[in-house]
Every structure is written in structure tokens, then in C-alpha cells.
Amino acid sequence: MHHTGIESVHLPPKSPNLNAYAERFVLSIKSECLDRVSMLGEAHLRRAIDEYVEHYRIERTHQGLGNQLIDGVQECTDGRIERRQRLGGLLNSYYREAA
């Protein structure tokens, strides 16, 4: 036990589903972003990751949440449909402009 009162639990290497949420995020960012962009340096990589994380948190629906957004913002049902692009159009999301 550490001085903080938290006891670490040692898990065997390569155990399935150690952290399914983190594993899902890594799979998503690799397949939807990093495997599709040729990075031109660390600054470019960091910007791509920041853009993806913003897209993932705010604009992308999630099956585990009933295909809803993480922040739970209600979608407008009236108004013109707009497209938001990130990473030069690699990531797209669609929303209705508030009337």
C-alpha cells in the first residue's frame, strides 16, 4: 500500500479487456485518424490528436450511449443541415443550425 492509501493491483500482461474504454479509444483514433494521415512532425501529430479528441468528445455519436453524443446536447430538429469538417475533411459531423 502506498502513502496515499491506494493499493495497486498487479495484472498479468496481455490480459483481455484490462481497460476496454481506453482500448476502444486507441482503436478509434488509429483507424479514423492516425492511419490516414502522414504526419509532418510532432506539432502536426499533436494538432491532429487534438482535433480528433475534440471530434470524439463533441461531434461523434457512441454506440455505448445509444448513438448519442457524449455531452448529451439535444439536437435541433429545425433548421438547415450544416457540415463541420476537421483534418481537411477527414472527419465530418453534421448538425442543424439553430433557427
The first five atom37 places (N, CA, C, CB, O) and aatype in JSON, in Angstrom:
{
  "aatype": [12, 8, 8, 16, 7, 9, 6, 15, 19, 8, 10, 14, 14, 11, 15, 14, 2, 10, 2, 0, 18, 0, 6, 1, 13, 19, 10, 15, 9, 11, 15, 6, 4, 10, 3, 1, 19, 15, 12, 10, 7, 6, 0, 8, 10, 1, 1, 0, 9, 3, 6, 18, 19, 6, 8, 18, 1, 9, 6, 1, 16, 8, 5, 7, 10, 7, 2, 5, 10, 9, 3, 7, 19, 5, 6, 4, 16, 3, 7, 1, 9, 6, 1, 1, 5, 1, 10, 7, 7, 10, 10, 2, 15, 18, 18, 1, 6, 0, 0],
  "atom_mask": [
    [1, 1, 1, 1, 1],
    [1, 1, 1, 1, 1],
    [1, 1, 1, 1, 1],
    [1, 1, 1, 1, 1],
    [1, 1, 1, 0, 1],
    [1, 1, 1, 1, 1],
    [1, 1, 1, 1, 1],
    [1, 1, 1, 1, 1],
    [1, 1, 1, 1, 1],
    [1, 1, 1, 1, 1],
    [1, 1, 1, 1, 1],
    [1, 1, 1, 1, 1],
    [1, 1, 1, 1, 1],
    [1, 1, 1, 1, 1],
    [1, 1, 1, 1, 1],
    [1, 1, 1, 1, 1],
    [1, 1, 1, 1, 1],
    [1, 1, 1, 1, 1],
    [1, 1, 1, 1, 1],
    [1, 1, 1, 1, 1],
    [1, 1, 1, 1, 1],
    [1, 1, 1, 1, 1],
    [1, 1, 1, 1, 1],
    [1, 1, 1, 1, 1],
    [1, 1, 1, 1, 1],
    [1, 1, 1, 1, 1],
    [1, 1, 1, 1, 1],
    [1, 1, 1, 1, 1],
    [1, 1, 1, 1, 1],
    [1, 1, 1, 1, 1],
    [1, 1, 1, 1, 1],
    [1, 1, 1, 1, 1],
    [1, 1, 1, 1, 1],
    [1, 1, 1, 1, 1],
    [1, 1, 1, 1, 1],
    [1, 1, 1, 1, 1],
    [1, 1, 1, 1, 1],
    [1, 1, 1, 1, 1],
    [1, 1, 1, 1, 1],
    [1, 1, 1, 1, 1],
    [1, 1, 1, 0, 1],
    [1, 1, 1, 1, 1],
    [1, 1, 1, 1, 1],
    [1, 1, 1, 1, 1],
    [1, 1, 1, 1, 1],
    [1, 1, 1, 1, 1],
    [1, 1, 1, 1, 1],
    [1, 1, 1, 1, 1],
    [1, 1, 1, 1, 1],
    [1, 1, 1, 1, 1],
    [1, 1, 1, 1, 1],
    [1, 1, 1, 1, 1],
    [1, 1, 1, 1, 1],
    [1, 1, 1, 1, 1],
    [1, 1, 1, 1, 1],
    [1, 1, 1, 1, 1],
    [1, 1, 1, 1, 1],
    [1, 1, 1, 1, 1],
    [1, 1, 1, 1, 1],
    [1, 1, 1, 1, 1],
    [1, 1, 1, 1, 1],
    [1, 1, 1, 1, 1],
    [1, 1, 1, 1, 1],
    [1, 1, 1, 0, 1],
    [1, 1, 1, 1, 1],
    [1, 1, 1, 0, 1],
    [1, 1, 1, 1, 1],
    [1, 1, 1, 1, 1],
    [1, 1, 1, 1, 1],
    [1, 1, 1, 1, 1],
    [1, 1, 1, 1, 1],
    [1, 1, 1, 0, 1],
    [1, 1, 1, 1, 1],
    [1, 1, 1, 1, 1],
    [1, 1, 1, 1, 1],
    [1, 1, 1, 1, 1],
    [1, 1, 1, 1, 1],
    [1, 1, 1, 1, 1],
    [1, 1, 1, 0, 1],
    [1, 1, 1, 1, 1],
    [1, 1, 1, 1, 1],
    [1, 1, 1, 1, 1],
    [1, 1, 1, 1, 1],
    [1, 1, 1, 1, 1],
    [1, 1, 1, 1, 1],
    [1, 1, 1, 1, 1],
    [1, 1, 1, 1, 1],
    [1, 1, 1, 0, 1],
    [1, 1, 1, 0, 1],
    [1, 1, 1, 1, 1],
    [1, 1, 1, 1, 1],
    [1, 1, 1, 1, 1],
    [1, 1, 1, 1, 1],
    [1, 1, 1, 1, 1],
    [1, 1, 1, 1, 1],
    [1, 1, 1, 1, 1],
    [1, 1, 1, 1, 1],
    [1, 1, 1, 1, 1],
    [1, 1, 1, 1, 1]
  ],
  "atom_positions": [
    [[0.85, -1.18, 0.0], [0.0, 0.0, 0.0], [0.89, 1.23, 0.0], [-0.97, 0.0, 1.22], [1.9, 1.29, 0.71]],
    [[0.52, 2.22, -0.8], [1.27, 3.46, -0.9], [0.8, 4.43, 0.17], [1.12, 4.08, -2.29], [-0.21, 4.2, 0.83]],
    [[1.53, 5.51, 0.36], [1.19, 6.51, 1.38], [-0.14, 7.21, 1.1], [2.3, 7.54, 1.47], [-0.66, 7.89, 1.98]],
    [[-0.7, 7.07, -0.1], [-1.98, 7.7, -0.42], [-3.17, 6.84, -0.03], [-2.04, 8.01, -1.9], [-4.31, 7.28, -0.13]],
    [[-2.91, 5.62, 0.41], [-3.99, 4.72, 0.77], [-4.53, 3.92, -0.4], [0.0, 0.0, 0.0], [-5.53, 3.21, -0.26]],
    [[-3.89, 4.04, -1.56], [-4.33, 3.31, -2.75], [-3.43, 2.11, -2.94], [-4.32, 4.21, -4.01], [-2.21, 2.24, -2.99]],
    [[-4.03, 0.97, -3.05], [-3.27, -0.26, -3.25], [-3.29, -0.62, -4.73], [-3.84, -1.41, -2.39], [-4.36, -0.66, -5.35]],
    [[-2.13, -0.89, -5.29], [-2.08, -1.28, -6.7], [-2.38, -2.76, -6.85], [-0.7, -0.94, -7.31], [-2.06, -3.57, -5.98]],
    [[-3.0, -3.09, -7.96], [-3.33, -4.47, -8.27], [-2.51, -4.85, -9.49], [-4.88, -4.67, -8.52], [-2.61, -4.21, -10.54]],
    [[-1.7, -5.87, -9.37], [-0.86, -6.31, -10.48], [-1.65, -7.28, -11.34], [0.44, -6.97, -9.96], [-2.15, -8.3, -10.86]],
    [[-1.75, -6.97, -12.61], [-2.5, -7.8, -13.56], [-1.53, -8.45, -14.52], [-3.55, -6.96, -14.32], [-0.49, -7.88, -14.84]],
    [[-1.86, -9.64, -14.99], [-0.97, -10.32, -15.93], [-0.9, -9.57, -17.27], [-1.43, -11.77, -16.16], [-1.9, -9.01, -17.71]],
    [[0.26, -9.56, -17.9], [0.38, -8.89, -19.2], [-0.52, -9.54, -20.24], [1.83, -8.91, -19.67], [-0.8, -10.73, -20.19]],
    [[-0.97, -8.73, -21.18], [-1.81, -9.17, -22.3], [-3.14, -9.76, -21.85], [-1.07, -10.19, -23.12], [-3.71, -10.6, -22.54]],
    [[-3.64, -9.33, -20.7], [-4.96, -9.77, -20.26], [-6.01, -9.06, -21.09], [-5.17, -9.49, -18.74], [-5.9, -7.86, -21.31]],
    [[-7.02, -9.78, -21.56], [-8.05, -9.12, -22.38], [-8.89, -8.17, -21.53], [-8.95, -10.17, -23.05], [-9.15, -8.42, -20.36]],
    [[-9.3, -7.09, -22.15], [-10.23, -6.13, -21.55], [-9.75, -5.53, -20.23], [-11.54, -6.78, -21.32], [-10.54, -5.35, -19.31]],
    [[-8.46, -5.22, -20.14], [-7.99, -4.55, -18.93], [-8.63, -3.18, -18.8], [-6.46, -4.41, -18.94], [-9.04, -2.78, -17.71]],
    [[-8.71, -2.48, -19.88], [-9.38, -1.19, -19.87], [-10.06, -1.02, -21.23], [-8.37, -0.01, -19.58], [-9.5, -0.43, -22.15]],
    [[-11.26, -1.54, -21.33], [-11.97, -1.58, -22.61], [-12.21, -0.19, -23.17], [-13.28, -2.3, -22.45], [-12.18, -0.01, -24.39]],
    [[-12.45, 0.81, -22.31], [-12.69, 2.17, -22.79], [-11.45, 2.75, -23.46], [-13.15, 3.07, -21.64], [-11.53, 3.33, -24.54]],
    [[-10.31, 2.6, -22.82], [-9.06, 3.12, -23.39], [-8.7, 2.36, -24.66], [-7.92, 3.01, -22.37], [-8.26, 2.95, -25.64]],
    [[-8.9, 1.05, -24.64], [-8.6, 0.24, -25.82], [-9.47, 0.66, -27.0], [-8.79, -1.24, -25.52], [-8.99, 0.71, -28.13]],
    [[-10.74, 0.95, -26.75], [-11.65, 1.37, -27.81], [-11.23, 2.72, -28.37], [-13.09, 1.45, -27.28], [-11.26, 2.93, -29.58]],
    [[-10.83, 3.65, -27.49], [-10.39, 4.96, -27.96], [-9.14, 4.83, -28.82], [-10.12, 5.89, -26.78], [-9.05, 5.45, -29.88]],
    [[-8.18, 4.03, -28.38], [-6.94, 3.85, -29.16], [-7.25, 3.25, -30.52], [-5.94, 2.95, -28.39], [-6.71, 3.7, -31.53]],
    [[-8.12, 2.25, -30.57], [-8.52, 1.65, -31.85], [-9.18, 2.71, -32.74], [-9.49, 0.47, -31.62], [-8.9, 2.77, -33.94]],
    [[-10.05, 3.53, -32.16], [-10.75, 4.56, -32.94], [-9.8, 5.6, -33.49], [-11.8, 5.24, -32.08], [-9.85, 5.91, -34.68]],
    [[-8.92, 6.14, -32.67], [-8.03, 7.21, -33.15], [-7.05, 6.66, -34.18], [-7.26, 7.84, -31.96], [-6.69, 7.37, -35.13]],
    [[-6.61, 5.42, -34.01], [-5.71, 4.84, -35.01], [-6.4, 4.64, -36.34], [-5.15, 3.52, -34.51], [-5.87, 5.03, -37.38]],
    [[-7.6, 4.03, -36.32], [-8.26, 3.7, -37.58], [-8.91, 4.9, -38.25], [-9.29, 2.64, -37.34], [-8.98, 4.94, -39.48]],
    [[-9.4, 5.86, -37.48], [-10.11, 7.0, -38.06], [-9.22, 8.21, -38.31], [-11.23, 7.4, -37.16], [-9.62, 9.14, -39.01]],
    [[-8.01, 8.22, -37.75], [-7.17, 9.41, -37.88], [-5.71, 9.06, -38.21], [-7.22, 10.22, -36.6], [-5.24, 9.35, -39.31]],
    [[-5.01, 8.45, -37.29], [-3.56, 8.3, -37.41], [-3.12, 7.43, -38.58], [-3.02, 7.74, -36.16], [-2.08, 7.69, -39.17]],
    [[-3.9, 6.41, -38.92], [-3.54, 5.56, -40.06], [-3.82, 6.24, -41.4], [-4.31, 4.24, -39.98], [-3.4, 5.73, -42.44]],
    [[-4.51, 7.36, -41.4], [-4.92, 8.02, -42.64], [-4.17, 9.31, -42.92], [-6.39, 8.3, -42.59], [-4.39, 9.94, -43.96]],
    [[-3.3, 9.73, -42.02], [-2.6, 11.0, -42.18], [-1.1, 10.76, -42.08], [-3.07, 12.03, -41.11], [-0.63, 10.06, -41.18]],
    [[-0.35, 11.33, -43.01], [1.1, 11.28, -42.94], [1.55, 12.48, -42.11], [1.76, 11.28, -44.37], [1.43, 13.63, -42.55]],
    [[2.07, 12.21, -40.93], [2.45, 13.29, -40.03], [3.75, 13.94, -40.49], [2.6, 12.77, -38.58], [4.68, 13.26, -40.94]],
    [[3.8, 15.25, -40.39], [4.96, 16.01, -40.84], [5.77, 16.55, -39.68], [4.52, 17.16, -41.73], [6.5, 17.54, -39.83]],
    [[5.66, 15.94, -38.53], [6.42, 16.35, -37.36], [5.55, 16.29, -36.12], [0.0, 0.0, 0.0], [4.36, 16.0, -36.18]],
    [[6.19, 16.57, -34.97], [5.48, 16.47, -33.7], [4.33, 17.46, -33.59], [6.44, 16.68, -32.56], [3.26, 17.1, -33.09]],
    [[4.52, 18.69, -34.04], [3.46, 19.7, -33.96], [2.24, 19.26, -34.78], [3.97, 21.08, -34.47], [1.1, 19.44, -34.35]],
    [[2.48, 18.69, -35.95], [1.39, 18.2, -36.79], [0.66, 17.04, -36.11], [1.92, 17.75, -38.16], [-0.57, 16.98, -36.12]],
    [[1.42, 16.12, -35.52], [0.82, 14.99, -34.8], [-0.04, 15.49, -33.64], [1.92, 14.06, -34.27], [-1.16, 15.02, -33.46]],
    [[0.48, 16.43, -32.85], [-0.27, 16.95, -31.71], [-1.56, 17.65, -32.16], [0.59, 17.92, -30.9], [-2.6, 17.49, -31.53]],
    [[-1.49, 18.41, -33.25], [-2.69, 19.09, -33.75], [-3.73, 18.09, -34.24], [-2.31, 20.07, -34.89], [-4.92, 18.26, -34.0]],
    [[-3.27, 17.04, -34.92], [-4.2, 16.0, -35.39], [-4.86, 15.29, -34.21], [-3.46, 14.98, -36.28], [-6.07, 15.03, -34.24]],
    [[-4.09, 14.98, -33.18], [-4.66, 14.33, -32.0], [-5.66, 15.25, -31.31], [-3.54, 13.92, -31.02], [-6.74, 14.81, -30.91]],
    [[-5.31, 16.53, -31.15], [-6.23, 17.49, -30.52], [-7.53, 17.6, -31.3], [-5.57, 18.88, -30.42], [-8.61, 17.61, -30.7]],
    [[-7.44, 17.67, -32.62], [-8.64, 17.75, -33.45], [-9.49, 16.5, -33.31], [-8.26, 17.97, -34.92], [-10.71, 16.57, -33.22]],
    [[-8.83, 15.33, -33.3], [-9.58, 14.08, -33.18], [-10.27, 13.99, -31.82], [-8.65, 12.88, -33.37], [-11.44, 13.6, -31.74]],
    [[-9.56, 14.33, -30.77], [-10.15, 14.26, -29.43], [-11.36, 15.19, -29.34], [-9.11, 14.63, -28.34], [-12.38, 14.82, -28.76]],
    [[-11.26, 16.38, -29.9], [-12.39, 17.3, -29.91], [-13.58, 16.69, -30.67], [-11.98, 18.66, -30.54], [-14.72, 16.76, -30.21]],
    [[-13.3, 16.11, -31.82], [-14.33, 15.44, -32.62], [-14.95, 14.29, -31.83], [-13.74, 14.92, -33.96], [-16.18, 14.15, -31.8]],
    [[-14.12, 13.47, -31.2], [-14.57, 12.3, -30.46], [-15.47, 12.7, -29.3], [-13.37, 11.5, -29.95], [-16.51, 12.07, -29.07]],
    [[-15.1, 13.74, -28.57], [-15.85, 14.16, -27.39], [-17.12, 14.92, -27.71], [-14.97, 15.0, -26.52], [-18.12, 14.79, -26.99]],
    [[-17.12, 15.72, -28.78], [-18.22, 16.65, -29.02], [-19.11, 16.28, -30.2], [-17.67, 18.03, -29.24], [-20.31, 16.5, -30.15]],
    [[-18.53, 15.71, -31.26], [-19.27, 15.56, -32.51], [-19.6, 14.12, -32.9], [-18.5, 16.18, -33.61], [-20.45, 13.91, -33.76]],
    [[-18.98, 13.15, -32.32], [-19.12, 11.75, -32.73], [-20.11, 11.04, -31.8], [-17.75, 11.03, -32.71], [-20.01, 11.14, -30.58]],
    [[-21.07, 10.33, -32.4], [-22.0, 9.55, -31.58], [-21.34, 8.26, -31.14], [-23.3, 9.25, -32.37], [-20.38, 7.79, -31.76]],
    [[-21.84, 7.67, -30.05], [-21.22, 6.48, -29.47], [-22.27, 5.4, -29.25], [-20.52, 6.82, -28.15], [-23.32, 5.66, -28.65]],
    [[-21.98, 4.2, -29.73], [-22.92, 3.08, -29.59], [-23.26, 2.79, -28.14], [-22.34, 1.83, -30.24], [-24.41, 2.5, -27.82]],
    [[-22.27, 2.86, -27.27], [-22.5, 2.57, -25.86], [-23.44, 3.56, -25.19], [0.0, 0.0, 0.0], [-23.94, 3.29, -24.1]],
    [[-23.67, 4.69, -25.83], [-24.59, 5.71, -25.3], [-25.85, 5.78, -26.14], [-23.9, 7.09, -25.26], [-26.52, 6.82, -26.16]],
    [[-26.19, 4.71, -26.82], [-27.4, 4.69, -27.64], [-27.29, 5.6, -28.85], [0.0, 0.0, 0.0], [-28.26, 6.24, -29.24]],
    [[-26.1, 5.66, -29.44], [-25.8, 6.53, -30.59], [-26.07, 8.0, -30.3], [-26.6, 6.1, -31.8], [-26.53, 8.75, -31.17]],
    [[-25.78, 8.4, -29.07], [-25.91, 9.8, -28.66], [-24.52, 10.39, -28.5], [-26.71, 9.93, -27.35], [-23.52, 9.67, -28.46]],
    [[-24.46, 11.71, -28.41], [-23.2, 12.4, -28.15], [-22.83, 12.25, -26.68], [-23.31, 13.89, -28.54], [-23.7, 12.07, -25.83]],
    [[-21.53, 12.33, -26.38], [-21.07, 12.19, -25.01], [-21.66, 13.28, -24.12], [-19.55, 12.24, -24.95], [-22.09, 13.0, -23.0]],
    [[-21.68, 14.52, -24.61], [-22.14, 15.63, -23.76], [-23.67, 15.7, -23.65], [-21.62, 16.95, -24.3], [-24.19, 16.48, -22.85]],
    [[-24.38, 14.89, -24.43], [-25.83, 14.81, -24.3], [-26.59, 16.03, -24.79], [0.0, 0.0, 0.0], [-27.75, 16.21, -24.41]],
    [[-25.99, 16.87, -25.6], [-26.67, 18.06, -26.12], [-27.79, 17.62, -27.06], [-25.66, 19.0, -26.86], [-27.59, 16.8, -27.95]],
    [[-28.95, 18.18, -26.85], [-30.09, 17.85, -27.7], [-29.89, 18.46, -29.08], [-31.41, 18.35, -27.08], [-29.46, 19.61, -29.21]],
    [[-30.21, 17.7, -30.09], [-30.07, 18.15, -31.47], [-31.29, 18.96, -31.87], [-29.86, 16.95, -32.42], [-32.42, 18.6, -31.53]],
    [[-31.07, 20.05, -32.6], [-32.18, 20.84, -33.14], [-32.88, 20.01, -34.22], [-31.67, 22.22, -33.72], [-32.23, 19.27, -34.95]],
    [[-34.19, 20.14, -34.31], [-34.93, 19.4, -35.33], [-35.33, 20.29, -36.49], [-36.16, 18.76, -34.72], [-35.8, 19.79, -37.52]],
    [[-35.16, 21.6, -36.34], [-35.46, 22.54, -37.42], [-34.19, 23.27, -37.8], [-36.57, 23.56, -36.99], [-33.26, 23.41, -37.0]],
    [[-34.15, 23.72, -39.04], [-33.0, 24.49, -39.5], [-32.24, 23.74, -40.57], [0.0, 0.0, 0.0], [-32.44, 22.55, -40.81]],
    [[-31.36, 24.46, -41.2], [-30.55, 23.94, -42.29], [-29.47, 23.0, -41.75], [-29.91, 25.09, -43.08], [-28.86, 23.29, -40.72]],
    [[-29.22, 21.89, -42.44], [-28.17, 20.95, -42.05], [-26.83, 21.5, -42.51], [-28.43, 19.53, -42.64], [-26.66, 21.87, -43.67]],
    [[-25.89, 21.55, -41.58], [-24.54, 22.03, -41.85], [-23.54, 20.9, -41.62], [-24.2, 23.27, -40.97], [-23.81, 19.97, -40.86]],
    [[-22.39, 21.01, -42.27], [-21.33, 20.04, -42.08], [-20.14, 20.73, -41.43], [-20.92, 19.38, -43.43], [-19.73, 21.81, -41.85]],
    [[-19.59, 20.09, -40.42], [-18.37, 20.59, -39.78], [-17.25, 19.63, -40.17], [-18.53, 20.69, -38.21], [-17.37, 18.42, -39.97]],
    [[-16.17, 20.17, -40.73], [-15.05, 19.35, -41.17], [-13.86, 19.57, -40.24], [-14.66, 19.67, -42.63], [-13.62, 20.68, -39.76]],
    [[-13.14, 18.5, -40.01], [-11.88, 18.57, -39.27], [-10.83, 17.79, -40.05], [-12.03, 18.0, -37.81], [-11.16, 16.89, -40.82]],
    [[-9.6, 18.14, -39.85], [-8.47, 17.49, -40.52], [-8.65, 17.46, -42.03], [-8.29, 16.08, -39.99], [-8.47, 16.41, -42.66]],
    [[-9.0, 18.59, -42.6], [-9.12, 18.71, -44.04], [-10.23, 17.88, -44.64], [0.0, 0.0, 0.0], [-10.14, 17.48, -45.8]],
    [[-11.28, 17.61, -43.89], [-12.4, 16.83, -44.38], [-12.32, 15.35, -44.05], [0.0, 0.0, 0.0], [-13.23, 14.59, -44.39]],
    [[-11.27, 14.92, -43.38], [-11.14, 13.52, -42.98], [-12.22, 13.15, -41.96], [-9.75, 13.25, -42.41], [-12.77, 12.06, -41.99]],
    [[-12.49, 14.08, -41.05], [-13.54, 13.88, -40.04], [-14.67, 14.85, -40.33], [-12.98, 14.08, -38.59], [-14.44, 16.05, -40.48]],
    [[-15.88, 14.35, -40.41], [-17.04, 15.19, -40.69], [-18.12, 14.93, -39.65], [-17.59, 14.92, -42.12], [-18.29, 13.8, -39.18]],
    [[-18.84, 15.97, -39.31], [-20.02, 15.82, -38.48], [-21.09, 16.73, -39.05], [-19.72, 16.15, -36.97], [-20.8, 17.75, -39.67]],
    [[-22.32, 16.34, -38.83], [-23.44, 17.09, -39.38], [-24.34, 17.54, -38.23], [-24.24, 16.22, -40.39], [-24.54, 16.82, -37.26]],
    [[-24.86, 18.74, -38.37], [-25.71, 19.3, -37.32], [-26.68, 20.26, -37.97], [-24.86, 20.02, -36.23], [-26.5, 20.67, -39.12]],
    [[-27.7, 20.62, -37.24], [-28.66, 21.61, -37.72], [-28.32, 22.95, -37.09], [-30.12, 21.2, -37.4], [-28.11, 23.07, -35.88]],
    [[-28.27, 23.94, -37.93], [-28.04, 25.3, -37.46], [-29.27, 25.75, -36.7], [-27.72, 26.26, -38.65], [-30.39, 25.55, -37.15]],
    [[-29.08, 26.36, -35.55], [-30.22, 26.82, -34.76], [-31.04, 27.82, -35.57], [-29.74, 27.46, -33.42], [-30.49, 28.72, -36.21]],
    [[-32.36, 27.65, -35.54], [-33.25, 28.52, -36.32], [-33.39, 29.89, -35.69], [-34.63, 27.88, -36.46], [-34.1, 30.75, -36.21]]
  ]
}
